[in-house]
């Protein structure tokens, strides 16, 4: 699909056409036509879209698909006929499309090179396992041959059920409580899942990332190389080993939790899920949900998050004692991945670079914490 440079292009802001999805501001060529829409008494014509050439929003579609290839792909599924499709600006690892069919809306995901194909049975099987145990999450649809994975445009591809809802830009304490409950429910629902996947972004993985970034770290902030080297040494010496473990989400940020009003409607994006300490997942959520934009920790949100989690799965004494160290570790994890992308992603690349200093501030906050009570955990 070429760029829309032959004729003047119009930008159309497509915001939340489907709940929870921020759709890419596509540039639509007048030669191509208008957005697909249901005409009175008629069918929905298929339209193809040009990716933006000058849009401020970064396109989260890295692999293009053609209408003919997509139609052939869908013949392997019992999902009805394709009526329209569009790229979605959600996710930084894969290419995602929203499909309209004569039956239900669906999400098509093409797994890009940053996702190991060998990990896909774990991710897709986990979603099936969690859904079967009552957790509200997207469900991968089987092909006619029973397989969950196909191929499209040279990429592994899957069809995923559409989950209704939207993610919150300004969550409140009541939403944090619901997230805590849902995380605990996911941890319990994950019990008995037979496949395993080590956490590639735990302590050993941090060391690898740091080795690739350390020489240039002071370009981001002076003294950073010494500070992070010392932090890694501390975590290597104090990281807990004997806490309850199981399947964790590992990436439960605001855009991976859907709400309908104030009611949590489901969890999405399990492509960092793995086996690790359950309380480490709690610390990730504290970092992702309980800090304000100015970097201040919101004690009310933290208290609500921990109360919600504990109402479903109470933390053990060991987990409570380890929470400050785990929170330092999860802050370092996201700092390091952001730092690596910040230093290595070339200008003009499709991937949005996120500021690593946001998580450096959080890491420094956690260093000052001596007990989980300071996060809002009630005695």
BELRADA-V699181 format. One record per backbone hydrogen bond with DSSP energy under -0.5 kcal/mol. CO is the residue of the C=O (numbers start at 0). NH is the residue of the N-H. Records with the same first field share a line. If there is no record, write none. Layout:
CO = NH + NH
This chain:
2 = 4
7 = 29
9 = 27
10 = 12
11 = 13
12 = 14
13 = 15 + 22
17 = 20
19 = 21
20 = 15 + 22
21 = 88
23 = 25
25 = 11 + 27
26 = 28 + 49
27 = 9
28 = 31 + 32
36 = 38
38 = 41
42 = 38 + 44
49 = 26
59 = 95
65 = 69
66 = 70
67 = 71
68 = 72
69 = 73
70 = 74
71 = 74
72 = 75
73 = 76
75 = 143
76 = 78
78 = 102
80 = 101
83 = 99
85 = 97
86 = 23
87 = 89
93 = 95
94 = 109
95 = 87
96 = 98 + 107
97 = 85
98 = 105
99 = 82 + 83
104 = 161
105 = 98 + 107
106 = 108 + 159
107 = 96
108 = 110 + 157
109 = 94 + 111
110 = 155
111 = 114
113 = 115
115 = 118 + 119
116 = 119
118 = 121 + 122
119 = 123
120 = 124
121 = 125
122 = 126
123 = 127
124 = 128
125 = 129
126 = 130
127 = 131
128 = 132
129 = 132 + 134
130 = 133
134 = 136
135 = 266
138 = 160
142 = 145
146 = 142
149 = 156
151 = 154
154 = 151
155 = 110
156 = 149
157 = 108
158 = 140
159 = 106
161 = 163
165 = 258
171 = 174 + 175
172 = 176
173 = 177
174 = 178
175 = 179
176 = 180
177 = 181
178 = 182
179 = 183
180 = 184
181 = 185
182 = 186
183 = 187
184 = 188
185 = 189
187 = 190
189 = 192
196 = 274
197 = 199
198 = 201
201 = 205
202 = 206
203 = 207
204 = 208
205 = 209
206 = 210
207 = 211
208 = 212
209 = 212 + 213
212 = 215 + 216
213 = 216
215 = 218
216 = 219 + 220
220 = 223
222 = 226
223 = 227
224 = 228
225 = 229
226 = 230
227 = 231
228 = 232
229 = 233
230 = 234
231 = 235
232 = 236
233 = 237
234 = 238
243 = 277 + 278
245 = 275
247 = 273
250 = 252
252 = 255
253 = 256
255 = 267
257 = 264 + 265
258 = 165 + 260
259 = 262
261 = 263
262 = 259
265 = 257
266 = 137
269 = 272
273 = 247 + 275
274 = 198
275 = 245
276 = 279 + 280
277 = 280 + 281
278 = 282
279 = 283
280 = 284
281 = 285
282 = 286
283 = 287
284 = 288
285 = 289
289 = 297
291 = 294
295 = 291
296 = 298
297 = 301
298 = 302
299 = 303
300 = 304
301 = 305
302 = 306
303 = 307
304 = 308
305 = 309
306 = 310
307 = 311
308 = 311 + 312
315 = 319
316 = 320
317 = 321
318 = 322
319 = 322
321 = 325
322 = 326
323 = 327
324 = 328
325 = 329
326 = 330
327 = 331
328 = 332
329 = 333
330 = 334
331 = 335
332 = 336
333 = 337
334 = 338
335 = 339
336 = 340
337 = 341
338 = 342
339 = 343
340 = 344
343 = 345
345 = 348
354 = 357
355 = 358 + 359
356 = 360
357 = 361
358 = 362
359 = 363
360 = 364
361 = 365
362 = 366
363 = 367
364 = 367
365 = 368
370 = 373
371 = 374 + 376
372 = 375
375 = 377
